[in-house]
Amino acid sequence: MDVKWSALGEVALVSLGVGVAIVVIFAVGVLAASVRPRAAETDAPAGAGAFGTVAAGLCFLACAAIAAYGIYLIVPQFH
C-alpha cells in the first residue's frame, strides 16, 4: 500500500482552511445580527439595522451553502 502524502496534506490543508472559514463567517453573521438591536437603542442611522440584518442573512446563507456543498461532495448519490 502506497500513501500519497502530498494528496493527504492537500486534503488536510483544505479541510482546515474551510473549517476555519466557516467558523469565521458564522461569527461575522452573529456579530452582524447583534448590530440590529443596538441600532434601535442608539441614535444610529436608519439603515444600520437593515444592513446588519442583510449582512447576517448573507453570512448564514454562505455557511449553509458551504455545508451543502460539502455534503454534495461526500454523498455519491448526488453526483
C-alpha positions as CSV (number, residue, x, y, z in Angstrom):
1,M,0.0,0.0,0.0
2,D,1.4,3.4,-1.0
3,V,0.3,6.5,0.8
4,K,0.2,9.7,-1.4
5,W,1.4,12.1,1.3
6,S,1.0,15.2,-0.9
7,A,-2.7,14.4,-1.5
8,L,-3.2,13.7,2.2
9,G,-1.5,17.0,3.0
10,E,-3.6,18.9,0.5
11,V,-6.9,17.4,1.9
12,A,-5.8,18.3,5.4
13,L,-4.9,21.9,4.5
14,V,-8.1,22.4,2.5
15,S,-10.2,20.9,5.3
16,L,-8.5,23.1,7.9
17,G,-9.0,26.2,5.7
18,V,-12.7,25.6,5.0
19,G,-13.3,24.7,8.7
20,V,-11.7,28.0,9.9
21,A,-13.5,29.9,7.1
22,I,-17.0,28.6,8.0
23,V,-16.4,29.4,11.7
24,V,-15.3,33.0,10.9
25,I,-18.2,33.6,8.5
26,F,-20.7,32.3,11.1
27,A,-19.1,34.5,13.8
28,V,-19.4,37.5,11.5
29,G,-23.0,36.7,10.9
30,V,-23.7,36.5,14.7
31,L,-21.9,39.9,15.1
32,A,-23.9,41.4,12.3
33,A,-27.1,40.1,13.8
34,S,-26.3,41.7,17.1
35,V,-25.9,45.1,15.4
36,R,-29.7,45.3,14.8
37,P,-30.9,45.6,18.4
38,R,-28.2,48.1,19.3
39,A,-29.0,50.3,16.3
40,A,-32.6,50.6,17.6
41,E,-31.5,51.6,21.1
42,T,-29.0,54.3,20.0
43,D,-29.0,57.2,17.6
44,A,-27.7,55.1,14.7
45,P,-28.6,55.9,11.1
46,A,-31.9,54.4,9.9
47,G,-30.2,51.9,7.6
48,A,-27.8,50.5,10.2
49,G,-30.2,47.9,11.5
50,A,-31.2,46.8,8.0
51,F,-27.6,46.5,6.9
52,G,-26.8,44.2,9.9
53,T,-29.8,42.0,9.1
54,V,-28.9,41.7,5.5
55,A,-25.2,41.0,6.3
56,A,-26.2,38.4,8.9
57,G,-28.5,36.7,6.4
58,L,-25.8,36.6,3.7
59,C,-23.3,35.1,6.2
60,F,-25.7,32.4,7.3
61,L,-26.6,31.7,3.7
62,A,-22.9,31.3,2.9
63,C,-22.4,28.9,5.8
64,A,-25.4,26.8,4.6
65,A,-24.1,26.8,1.0
66,I,-20.6,25.6,2.2
67,A,-22.1,22.9,4.3
68,A,-24.5,21.8,1.5
69,Y,-21.5,21.7,-1.0
70,G,-19.6,19.5,1.5
71,I,-22.5,17.1,1.8
72,Y,-22.7,17.1,-2.0
73,L,-19.1,16.1,-2.3
74,I,-19.4,13.3,0.3
75,V,-22.6,11.6,-0.8
76,P,-22.1,9.7,-4.0
77,Q,-25.8,9.6,-5.0
78,F,-25.7,13.3,-5.6
79,H,-23.2,13.1,-8.4
